[in-house]
């Protein structure tokens, strides 16, 4: 799915509006440890710069690795695999 920057910003605004106190604490901790929130901050910055996004559903590791190799020639700025236990940077 191709997602324009305005939709990404709208998503993050709505997500923050629906987040509670605990989510705020987790955000601060995640930034401090350099984990998932850093990816979110970078995505927001990219969206504010007008960059678009591509989202691909890929639940299995072998499929994810194949998708990474297919997209590599396009030189994406970032590529992340969002999993239940965290986010893995693919490039």
C-alpha positions in Angstrom: 0.0 0.0 0.0 1.4 3.4 -1.0 0.8 6.0 1.7 1.2 9.8 1.1 2.9 11.8 3.8 -0.3 13.6 4.9 -1.9 10.3 5.8 1.1 9.2 7.8 1.0 12.5 9.8 -2.7 12.1 10.3 -2.2 8.5 11.6 0.5 9.6 14.1 -1.7 12.5 15.3 -4.7 10.2 15.9 -2.5 7.6 17.5 -1.1 10.1 20.0 -4.5 11.5 20.7 -5.7 8.0 21.6 -2.7 7.2 23.7 -2.8 7.3 27.5 -0.4 8.2 30.2 1.4 4.8 30.1 2.0 5.2 26.4 3.7 8.6 27.1 6.0 6.9 29.6 6.9 4.1 27.2 7.6 6.7 24.5 10.1 8.5 26.7 11.8 5.2 27.7 11.9 4.0 24.1 13.6 7.2 23.0 16.1 6.9 25.9 17.0 3.3 24.8 17.0 4.1 21.1 14.3 1.6 20.2 10.9 1.8 18.4 10.2 5.4 19.2 13.3 6.5 17.2 11.8 4.9 14.1 8.5 6.7 14.7 10.3 10.0 15.2 12.2 9.5 11.9 9.0 8.5 10.1 7.3 11.7 11.3 10.2 13.8 10.2 10.2 12.1 6.8 6.4 12.7 6.5 6.8 16.4 7.4 9.4 16.6 4.6 6.8 15.3 2.2 8.2 11.8 1.7 5.8 8.9 1.0 5.7 5.5 2.5 5.1 1.9 1.3 3.5 -0.6 3.7 3.8 -4.3 2.9 2.2 -7.1 5.0 4.8 -9.8 5.6 4.3 -12.0 8.6 7.1 -14.6 7.8 10.8 -14.0 8.0 11.6 -15.7 4.6 9.0 -13.6 2.9 10.3 -10.4 4.6 13.9 -11.2 3.4 12.6 -11.7 -0.1 10.8 -8.4 -0.1 13.9 -6.7 1.2 15.9 -8.0 -1.7 13.3 -7.0 -4.2 13.2 -3.4 -2.9 16.9 -3.0 -2.3 17.6 -1.7 -5.9 15.2 1.2 -5.3 17.4 2.4 -2.5 14.8 3.0 0.2 15.7 5.5 2.9 14.5 3.1 5.6 12.9 -0.3 5.8 11.5 -1.7 9.0 9.8 -5.0 9.9 7.3 -4.4 12.6 6.8 -7.5 14.8 5.0 -8.2 18.0 8.2 -8.1 20.0 9.7 -5.1 18.4 10.9 -3.5 15.2 13.8 -4.7 13.1 15.7 -2.4 10.7 16.2 -4.2 7.4 18.7 -1.9 5.8 
